[in-house]
């Protein structure tokens, strides 16, 4: 698919119509979206990972599909401790290497969706649907990271968008 450059010049008279955003406006918006998603997908996995050790928000083993519990050693709570470590590591990975971390988080969320769809159908379908949305957000971050990070390194974008 060919890339069509955005028009950066404005017509002499637009008769009160809003101006077409230029390339710099789109670049700035993409850079800001990248940072918003990067912060969200750093903080959220770390917080949820910590919660796996405390069960502060919910009792996490209740969300574990029986077939998953059958194939892993130990109890469901033991698995949640391991899940917490992985989630914290994924959040840190997004912070330091978003081009990799975003796709790791997306894959992790896909696994969570599969688990939720099979735990007690259709009990957790609403949560699975939410996690599909989060997975799409992580994939969007990954796509933005593939463009924004090299552009920042090349000096085409400032280090921070604000």
C-alpha positions in Angstrom: 0.0 0.0 0.0 1.5 3.3 -1.1 1.9 6.1 1.4 0.3 9.3 0.4 2.0 12.4 1.9 -0.3 14.8 3.7 -0.7 18.2 2.3 1.1 20.7 4.4 0.1 23.9 2.5 -3.2 25.5 3.0 -5.5 27.0 0.4 -5.5 30.8 0.1 -9.1 31.0 1.1 -11.1 28.3 2.9 -14.2 30.4 3.5 -14.3 29.8 7.2 -13.8 26.0 6.9 -11.3 24.4 9.4 -7.8 24.1 8.1 -6.6 20.7 7.0 -4.0 19.5 9.6 -0.5 19.4 8.3 2.1 16.6 8.5 3.5 18.1 11.7 0.1 18.0 13.4 -0.3 14.3 12.6 3.2 13.6 13.7 2.7 15.3 17.0 -0.7 13.5 17.6 0.9 10.1 16.8 3.8 10.9 19.2 1.4 11.9 22.0 -0.7 8.8 21.4 2.4 6.7 21.6 3.3 8.2 25.0 -0.2 7.9 26.4 -0.4 4.2 25.4 3.2 3.6 26.6 2.5 5.0 30.0 -0.8 3.1 30.3 0.7 -0.2 29.3 3.6 0.3 31.7 1.5 1.2 34.7 -1.4 -1.1 34.3 0.5 -4.4 34.0 2.7 -3.5 36.9 -0.3 -2.6 39.1 -2.2 -5.8 38.1 1.0 -7.8 38.7 1.3 -6.4 42.2 -2.3 -7.2 42.8 -1.7 -10.8 42.0 0.3 -11.0 45.3 -2.3 -9.1 47.4 -5.7 -10.1 45.8 -6.7 -6.5 46.7 -9.1 -6.0 43.8 -10.4 -9.6 43.3 -9.5 -13.2 44.2 -7.5 -13.9 41.1 -7.6 -17.7 41.2 -11.3 -17.6 40.6 -10.7 -16.4 37.1 -8.5 -19.3 36.2 -9.9 -21.9 33.8 -9.9 -25.4 35.3 -7.9 -26.9 32.3 -5.1 -24.3 33.0 -5.1 -25.2 36.7 -4.8 -28.9 35.7 -1.7 -28.4 33.5 0.4 -26.3 35.8 2.1 -27.5 39.0 0.9 -26.1 42.4 -2.2 -24.3 43.3 -4.1 -21.6 41.4 -2.7 -19.0 43.8 0.8 -20.2 43.1 0.2 -19.7 39.4 -1.2 -16.2 40.1 2.1 -15.3 41.8 4.0 -16.4 38.7 1.4 -14.4 36.6 2.1 -11.4 38.8 5.9 -11.6 38.1 5.3 -11.9 34.3 2.9 -8.9 34.3 5.3 -6.7 36.3 8.1 -7.8 33.9 5.9 -7.0 30.8 5.1 -3.5 32.2 8.8 -2.8 32.7 9.6 -4.1 29.2 7.0 -1.7 27.7 8.8 1.1 29.7 12.3 0.3 28.4 11.6 -1.4 25.0 8.1 -0.5 23.8 8.7 -2.0 20.3 9.0 -5.4 22.0 7.0 -4.9 25.2 3.8 -3.8 23.4 3.7 -7.1 21.5 4.5 -9.1 24.6 1.6 -7.5 26.4 -0.7 -8.1 23.4 0.2 -11.8 23.4 -0.3 -12.0 27.2 -3.7 -10.4 26.8 -4.6 -12.9 24.1 -3.8 -15.7 26.5 -6.0 -14.0 29.2 -8.9 -13.8 26.7 -8.6 -17.5 25.8 -8.5 -18.4 29.5 -11.6 -16.2 30.2 -13.6 -17.6 27.3 -13.0 -21.1 28.7 -13.3 -20.7 32.4 -17.0 -20.8 32.9 -18.8 -19.9 29.6 -20.3 -17.3 29.4 -19.6 -16.0 32.9 -16.6 -13.8 32.0 -17.3 -12.9 28.4 -17.7 -9.2 29.3 -14.2 -9.2 30.8 -12.8 -11.1 27.8 -14.3 -8.4 25.5 -12.6 -5.7 27.6 -9.3 -7.5 27.3 -9.7 -7.8 23.5 -10.0 -4.0 23.5 -6.8 -3.8 25.7 -5.1 -6.2 23.3 -6.0 -3.9 20.4 -4.6 -1.0 22.3 -1.3 -2.8 23.0 -1.1 -3.7 19.3 -1.7 -0.1 18.4 1.2 0.9 20.8 3.4 -1.7 19.1 2.6 -0.2 15.7 3.2 3.3 16.9 6.5 2.3 18.6 7.8 0.8 15.3 7.4 4.3 13.8 8.0 6.7 16.7 11.0 5.2 18.3 13.2 5.2 15.2 12.0 8.7 14.3 12.9 9.9 17.8 16.4 8.2 17.5 16.9 9.9 14.1 16.0 13.3 15.5 12.8 13.7 13.5 10.8 13.9 16.8 11.6 15.4 20.1 12.4 13.1 23.0 9.1 14.0 24.6 5.9 15.3 22.9 5.2 18.0 25.4 
